[in-house]
Amino acid sequence: MPSKRQRTRPATPEGDLTPPEEIRARRIRLFVFLGVVAACALAAAIYFAAPPVGGAIKGWQSRRLARQAFALIERKQWNEAGAKARDAHLLRPGEPESWRAIARVLSRTGQATTALDWWKKLDEQQRLSVEDRRDFTAAALAADELPMAETQIHQLLSQRDGGTAPIDILLAGQLAARRSNGVLAVDYAERALADKRSRPYDILSAAILVLSLTTHESPPHVAAWKRIEDLARDPRNAASLDALVFLAQQQSLAPPSKTRNDTSFLPLAGDTSLSLGPSSATSQAATTMGLLEIANALEKHSDARPYHQLLALQLRAQHDPALASQYVADAVERFASGDDETLAALAGWLNGVGRADKTLQLLPLDRAAQRQDLFLQHINALAAREHWNEVKEVLSSERLPLEPVFQHMYLATARTRLGEATAATNEWQRALEAASSPEKLLALANYAEQNHANDIADAAYSAAIKLVPKNRPAYAARVRLALASGHTAEAQTVAAEIVQLWPDDAAARNQDGYLRLLLGATDGAAEAAERQAQVLVAQEPSNWSARATLGLARLRLGKKKDALAAFRDVRATGSEPPGALAVRVAVLAENGYGEGARNDAHILGAEHLLPEERALIAPLLMD
């Protein structure tokens, strides 16, 4: 038998005779096939996963830009912050952080009405932080959206963690002040002042609120003034510079001079005043911090800018009028070679102290035409010198650093000063046609109202409402214009529209009811007005507008004794609306207090009253 080594192998199958080259080719084809399958699977995965991944990346980038915007807001770099916020929103429109950045920029740059839309979006998503609610409240107060502000304040006051912050108490006080409840507003402000957690700006705002609602001799007024002086004297706190500015603005800033001619008639676009006149919060009070002390503090403050240095010079000129010309020369020497911002501040200051001739020397037309703020100061200087033909000529040029709406509305004022009534009317109409955005329409309306062009102002406010239907300030302005013109029926029509849009606003309902009563409403309308006013008086006892509605409703219903009760336990302080006092006089007369009613009626005779309000006291004026 053959050995194992000599055994022959079985025959190899035919397939195993495949050449090695073919085997390699097959392997390559297999690898290619598997690669194609893997590539397809990867492509499918990328196709389905790319949008979420891309969205996540864009969301991260949007949030990063929003954080950068917040940092710029803290540094008050508004233009840069606005650009970052817009970029964040464009990168991912649905990112809440971008909404928050836009809302915060708008709120802190005075664009309250637009800001509210963004805050409401965040609120709907339940994304509001405590700081957001404070900005939301401030924007709602600025936009006259009082029910919306009340909702946010309720949320702030009901916080449990850490208790209610002083700034939240202050916001509640501001809401009370807007609703004519001065007693409650002062109570809130004093609570904020007494809170040891109050920051310098909280103290300053609360003290100013107290000053605006109290008389000079009252202890709260004196105490609030002292708190502001304490802030002003301490340069280490953040509010010291603003406190100094406030104190300075309570003085008569311009040095007395026969040459002073306050004919400044052109506000900067979006501004309402070029002067450094006294604040409306309060008139000058008895103060221990004199003009020179305020001036020294302003000049030495580490954060003082040219505006503050000029304000200090103005205080020195007021203190020593004989040296006014020297202070003007010092200001020109120190600031004439500054940058454009400094030069604009200097020009505005010179115009404000009656030295328009110096402004024209510093800002010839060629130089002024390079920037809008410089150009407007040049025009103001011409107006102060009463060079109206030159004003008209300059404003009629084709190349101006002004948008057409501002050019035409300023031309309207110049032509009015020249007695060109028809031409002035045409310019107002051109300005109205050129106003293409809500912001421009509101600027035009505000300027027209200041210059007694009430028809144009009303038309501009109406146009702004068409573009932004829930523009509360525009509605309120239309009511104000109608009341100022004595058009009670027109005011009531707009007031009724406000109630339809904001049915939860008690003050709006009260105003609508009051105007309806003045126009002769009786029976059902009078009863409804009485019920609403009775609730509002119970909530806000110091609200004279509500008491007037309640008293007038009861007069219309023949309840003269009940009408007298509407004015019981309330004392007039001198800040009441004249119309409410006229209703009180009529109620007193109906209840047999004729002599006192006649005396009050003669005092009110010189006040601005609606025709229907004057009719209430007319019989007493004839005695």
Sequence and secondary structure as in RCSB ss.txt:
>XXXX:A:sequence
MPSKRQRTRPATPEGDLTPPEEIRARRIRLFVFLGVVAACALAAAIYFAAPPVGGAIKGWQSRRLARQAFALIER
KQWNEAGAKARDAHLLRPGEPESWRAIARVLSRTGQATTALDWWKKLDEQQRLSVEDRRDFTAAALAADELPMAE
TQIHQLLSQRDGGTAPIDILLAGQLAARRSNGVLAVDYAERALADKRSRPYDILSAAILVLSLTTHESPPHVAAW
KRIEDLARDPRNAASLDALVFLAQQQSLAPPSKTRNDTSFLPLAGDTSLSLGPSSATSQAATTMGLLEIANALEK
HSDARPYHQLLALQLRAQHDPALASQYVADAVERFASGDDETLAALAGWLNGVGRADKTLQLLPLDRAAQRQDLF
LQHINALAAREHWNEVKEVLSSERLPLEPVFQHMYLATARTRLGEATAATNEWQRALEAASSPEKLLALANYAEQ
NHANDIADAAYSAAIKLVPKNRPAYAARVRLALASGHTAEAQTVAAEIVQLWPDDAAARNQDGYLRLLLGATDGA
AEAAERQAQVLVAQEPSNWSARATLGLARLRLGKKKDALAAFRDVRATGSEPPGALAVRVAVLAENGYGEGARND
AHILGAEHLLPEERALIAPLLMD
>XXXX:A:secstr
   GGG       GGGG  HHHHHHHHHHHHHHHHHHHHHHHHHHHHHHHHHHHHHHHHHHHHHHHHHHHHHHHT
T HHHHHHHHHHHHHH TT HHHHHHHHHHHHHTT HHHHHHHHHHHHHTT   HHHHHHHHHHHHHTT HHHHH
HHHHHHHT  TT   HHHHHHHHHHHHHTT HHHHHHHHHHHHH TT  HHHHHHHHHHHHHHS TTSHHHHHHH
HHHHHHHH TTSTTHHHHHHHHHHTS  S   TT         TT S  S    SS      SS HHHHHHHHHH
 TT  HHHHHHHHHHHHHH GGGHHHHHHHHHHHHTTS HHHHHHHHHHHHHTT HHHHHHHS HHHHTTSHHHH
HHHHHHHHHTT HHHHHHHHT S  SS HHHHHHHHHHHHHHTT HHHHHHHHHHHHHH  SHHHHHHHHHHHHH
TT HHHHHHHHHHHHHHSTT HHHHHHHHHHHHHTT HHHHHHHHHHHHHH TT HHHHHHHHHHHHHTT  HHH
HHHHHHHHHHHHHH TT HHHHHHHHHHHHHTT HHHHHHTTTT    S S HHHHHHHHHHHHHTT HHHHHHH
HHHHTTS   HHHHHHHHHHHT 
